[in-house]
Each structure stands twice: as structure tokens, then as C-alpha cells.
Amino acid sequence: MSALYEQDRLLHQYLLFHYGTSEEILAGSDLPPLPNAVFQFPVATVGMLRSHFAAPGRVLDLGCAVGRSSFEFSRFTEGSVTGIDFSRRFIEAAEALRRGESLICRRYAEGHWGEDLPIHAGIEGARPDRIQFECGDAMDLRDDLGCFDVVHAANLLCRLPYPERFLQRLGALVVPGGWLVMATPGTWLEEFTAASEQPPGLTLDYLKCRLGADFTLQEVRELPFCIREHRRKFQLSTSQTSVWQRKV
């Protein structure tokens, strides 16, 4: 898994996924028009949390990839945002954007051929000074992270070799009364998670069982997203997004 997410191609796909406009993502494609919601996924998971309360303190964005959701959280948090991802390439890109730099993203047309696009994180109202990015393993987070008012984990769970290790830590990461956002398409593949480590049934039932002692489920929605591979191939999916509140 580590080598996959260090590749140029994946980095470029995620930069476009997080920061590209619908026009930039669909350029050169003959797809019929798609709803704007499929291009707003990193914004939508944060927005879903905002429907429950206004302004958190400390935020932990796990599996932050190239950082869009961390920037979104910085717009309204009263504290700090810590974005953690296993991929060093993703974190280096997120940090460069946090510093205000522009990055070059390759938008593929077919095969290795494509064109370069400038990517920047000029998000209205974002506070980059509130954000810090670091590499880390969601299954083995550093002991001195502390507790958070919000933990956000989008499209992370079904890419972990040992998801139980991650879930077991969440109760200690979220303060009593705090919030957890868990988004996953439930695409369990043995190349990432051995069959013996995958949920025995539906993912939401698995989460209810593993999180129920510490958290109360508040809401579940299916949030769509679109990732461009090249102009004739797009990943169009939904991520089952659940909001949980830490029991007091």
C-alpha cells in the first residue's frame, strides 16, 4: 500500500480530486453532465459535521491525503487542525499548499499522456496558520497526539491492513461530547486488507459493533465523489458517511 500512494500518478489524481473544478476534472471527456456534488466530497464531509455544531476546537484529520478537508476545517475551527496521512508524497504536497505554493498536477488524457495544470489552495476563509501536516500511521498513531473535539477519517477505513487497531484508538482520541466523522465506500480489497481482517458483514454494522461502547451514531448519508483516471475513465462512487458523538 505504501508504494502505491507514493506514485506520481496517484498524487496527481488526488490533487485534481481535492482542488480541481468540475470543468477541470471533466475536460476532454464525453460524459454527460454530472451533479456538482460529486466534485465536492472533501467539502461535503466537513459540511456534514457542521450541521451538528458550529465551531470545534482541536481537529484531527486522519487520512487527509493532499489536505483539502484540513483547509475546510481551518475555516471555522476555533483551535488547530492536524492533518495526518501515511503517504509522504501526499503530506509534502499538502504542506507546500499550506505554505501558499502552487503545484503542477498532471491531468491524464490517456496512458501517460496529458497536460499540466497549476493547483493551489486559495480557499476563501481558510486559515493555513491553524494547520499542521505530518506523516503517520492511523493504526499506530504517536502517543502524544492528545485528544480532539473532532476526528475526521474520510475514505481511510477500507485501506487499512488492520482496521481494528485504528478503531480501538478512537475512543481515546475524541473528548467526551466530541465528534467523529467516518466516511468509507466499503471497497474492501485483499490487496489492502486481508479477508480475515475485513468486516464479517456490512461495514456500518461493523462500525456500530466496534464503536457503540464509546460513541452514539447521529447520522448516516451517502456522499458521492468522482476521481479522474483519464478522460475516458472516472471512478464514480459514494462513500457511506456516518457522524458519531462521543459518549460523556
N, C-alpha and C positions, 0 to 999 in steps of 0.2 A: 504493500500500500504506500509506503513512504516514497518509493521511487516514482510511482505513478504521479503523485501530486507535486513532484519537483520538476516535471516536464514543462518545456516552453508552451506546448500546445494547450495543456490544462490551465496554465497560468493565463494565457490569452483568452481562453473560453470564459474563465471566471471574471476577468476584468470586464469583458463585454457584458456578461450576465449581470454583474453588480452595478456597472456605471453607464452602460450603453443605453441610448434611447431606443424606442421601438423601431424607428426608421433605420438606425444604425445596425440593429440586430437582424432585421429582415432584408437589408439591402441585397439586391440581386436575386431574391427568392421569388418564386411564383406562387407562394402560399396565399390562400385567401386571407382577408383581414382577420386578425386575432384580437380578442378583447385586451384592453390596456392592462388589466390586472395581471396578465401572465408576465409582464415586464417589470412588475413592482414587488416581487417576492421579498427581497431584503427589507423593504419598507413596510410591507404588509404584516410581517411577523411582529415587528416593533409596534406598529399601529394597533394590532390586536390587543397587545398588552395595555396600551394607552386607554382603551375603552374601559379598563377596570380601575385605573387610578392615574393621577396626573403626573407626578414627578418623583421618580425614585432617587435614592441616594447612590450607593455604590452599585455598579452593574458589572456583571461578568458575562462576556460574550464568547462562549465556547464553540470551537469550530468556526471562527469568524471569517475564514478564508481571506479574501482581499479587503475585508473591512467595512463594507457598506453599512451593515446593521450597527456597527460600533459608531460610525458617524451619525447615524439616525438617532441612536440613544443619546449622543452628546448634545443634541439639540434641546432636550428637555430634562435631562437629569440634573439634580442639584449637587451631585457628587462627581465621582470619577467613573470612567469606563475602562475596563481591562479586556482587551481582545486577545484570545489565545487560539493558536492553530498549530497543528503538528507539522505543517509544511513550512520550511524555512523560506522558500521562494515566495509563498503567499504572504508571509509576515514581512519580508523585505519590501514587497510591493505596497502593502498596506501602510508601512511606516514611511515610505517615500511619499505616498499620497498625503499622509498626515502632515508631513513637512511642507506640503504645498507644491511638490514637484509634479510634473506631467510625465506620464509613462506612455510608451508606444505599445499598442496592442495589435497583434496580427489578426485580422478578420479573414478567415479562410473562405475561399470560393469553392475550391475542390482540391483534394490531395494536399500537397504542401503549398500550393499557390494561393496567394491572397494579396491583401493590401494592408498597409499600416494605418492605424488610427491613433490620435492622441487621446489619452484618458487622464482625467483629473477629477479630484473630489471636491469641486466647488459647489457644495451642497448648502443651500440657503439656511442660515441659522446654526450650522454645525459649529462645534467648539473643539477643534483639534487639540487644544491645550488640555482638555479634560481626558484625553485618550492616551493609553499606553498599549502597545502591542508587544507580544512576546511569543516565542515558540514554547509549546508544551504539549503534553500527552493527557488527553481528557481522562484516561484510565489511570494515570499516575501523576496527578497534579501536585505541585510543590506544597509542602506542609504549611508554609507561612502566608498562603493566599488570604486567609481570614474569611469573614462572612460577607454576604452581599444581600442587598434588598431585592435584586433581580438576577436570576441566572437565565440566560438565553442560549439555547442549543438548537440550531437550525440545520437540518439535513446532515446530522452527525451520527446519530444512534446506529443506523444500519451500515455504517462504515467502520465500526469498531470491532476488533477481534474478540474483545471480552466486554460486552456492554454491561454486564453485571457490575464490574468494577467501577464503572462510571456512575451507574445508578445508585450504588451503595454510598457514594460520597456526597450525593446531592443534599441529603438531609442536614449535613454539617455545613454546607456551603451557603444555604439560604437562611436568613434570620427568621425567627418566629413572626408570622404575619407577612413575610416576604413572598415573592412570586417566582415561578418557574415557567418558562415557555419552552415547549418541546415540539419541534417540527420534524417529521420524518415521512418520506414516501413509502417506507416499509419495503424497500428494494433489498431484501436480504440475499446476498450472494456469497457463495462459499469462498470466493477469492478474497473476500474481506473478513467474513465471519464463518467459522466452521459450523456445520449443521448442528453439532452438539451444543453450541453457544447461542444459537438463534432461538427466538421465542417459540414455545411449543404450539402456539395458536396465533390469533390476531394480535398485532402489536399493541393496540390500545388496551386489550385485556391484560397483556403482559405488563404494561405500564401501571395499570390500576393495581395489579397484584404487588408489584415491586415498590411503588411509590405511596400506596394507600395508607401505610402506617404513619407517614410524615406529612403528606400533602392531601388537600381536598381538590378534586377536579372541578373546575369552574366553567370551562367552555371548550368545545371542540369544533374546528372548522377545517374544511378542505381548501387550501390556498394553492392556486395554480402557479406554475413557473415554466419558463422557456429558456433552454440553453442551446445556443447555436453551435453546431459542429462545423458545418459548411453550408453553402447556400441551398443545398438540396436535402440537408439532414439536420433536424432540430429535435431536441428532447423536450417534449411537451408532457408535463406531469402535474400531479397535485401532491402536496405534502400535507399529511394529516397533522394539524397544528393544535396542540392542547395547552391550555393555561391552567396552572395549578397554584394553589395558595398554601404556603407552609402553615401547618397547624401551630397554634400558640400553646 
